[in-house]
Amino acid sequence: MSSFVDIVRIKLKAGNGGDGKVNFHREKFVQAGGPDGGDGGKGGDIVLIADPGMHTLLDFRFNRKFFAEPGQMGGPGRSNGKSGQDLIIKVPMGTLVRDMNSGKVIADIQEPGVPRVVLHGGRGGWGNSHFANSVRQAPNFAKPGVRTEVFDVQLELKTIADVGLVGFPNVGKSTILSVLTAAKPKIANYHFTTLLPNLGVVKVRSDGFVLADIPGLIEGASEGAGLGHEFLRHVERTRLLLHVLDISGCEGRDPLEDLDIINRELAKYRELGKKPQIIVCNKMDMEGAEENLERLRDKLQGSDALIYPVSALTVQGFAPLMDKCMEMLRMLPPVESFEEVEGADEFRPNEGEPFTVRRENEAYVVEGPAVDGLMMRINMDDAESMAYFERTLRRMGVIDALRGKGATDGDTVRMGEVEFEFIN
């Protein structure tokens, strides 16, 4: 059980954008060269790729922080900083990435080898060469790169398979999987041998499908009993269920009761009971199987239930069952996908101009990402830089917002660690 992990929480952070450079051209015989500071590089993205060779999220138990490389600062001579390297993270196919704060699905990673950007790196800041004009010929300030946030996300593995084998423990699901596919699941005569979903590909002439052995369920699984919640989620992606019964009753259970119990558990967990299913009566080679099969047929007479008797031990009865599976799969909708937020746009670094104004004792406090960024690129000892600062505050609406909160001439305004006197 310890080797299989299908839910983990990790921290993701795209790279910060590199800061713009403040620099002036210098060379022999040129005393006052113009501004030539370069732009900062873009921060690295967080990219997820589905790896068909991965079947568990175990690796994330030991490494829970994934931070992409930041962009580098711009250089002199209008030299732009190097962009940060994207951080590529491999996950199993069928992994959901969910934002822990909003609960929204950021990405549903299904297609193998297709990169998905889930967090965008910050944009690089402008160097001081961008701020030069006919009036301001020697700007002594630059723009910082956009800082990115740390996101807490949950990775949740939901097995991708066309057909799922469900049923009580020890009814022969793993043996059926080994008979129909090249998969080699662990098989033994005790409960809960299968502790992780095993997948295999079933070949039916020129066609085929993916078959998953979902670990054994028990009564109360929908409330989390046994391995219930650990593996019921893996049924969600399947298009068709093969409900396997030990029709011989050799384990001392009544297969008719088993059928009802498992169907009740499926119905309680996100309406999995509505999925189409075929009843597979295994162990037909054993004593008592024929009698119980007749009882089952009598019970389901008049319903649209599909019953297929098989024997995994003697490998009999599977050809018509597989033909029926293919027939139904051609008519059923594709594997379920989960609704994502609009791409990763909601998880781009905030480059807007939000701010808040609040009263704290005798001062007005202005705070927010736009204000923080502005304070970082202002040179308090430079007149041109301070003039730019004032114009930017007016353009952002900070002055109007302060006035709306009741600020008058001479009041104290605090931004970060700096205090100003308000002048309307």
Secondary structure, DSSP 8 states (H G I E B T S, - for coil): -TT---EEEEEEE----------B--BTTBSS--B----------EEEEE-TT----GGGGT--EEE-------BTTTB-------EEEEE-TTEEEEETTT--EEEEE-SBT--EEEE--------GGGG--SS--S------------EEEEEEE----SEEEE-STTSSHHHHHHHHSS------SSTT---S-EEEEEEETTEEEEEEE-----TTGGGT-TTHHHHHGGGTT-SEEEEEEETT-TTS--HHHHHHHHHHHHHHTTTGGGS-EEEEEE-TTSTTHHHHHHHHHHHTTTS---EEE-BTTTTBSHHHHHHHHHHHHHHS---------STTGGGS---S---EEEEETTEEEEESHHHHHHHHT--TT-HHHHHHHHHHHHHHTHHHHHHHTT--TT-EEEETTEEEE---
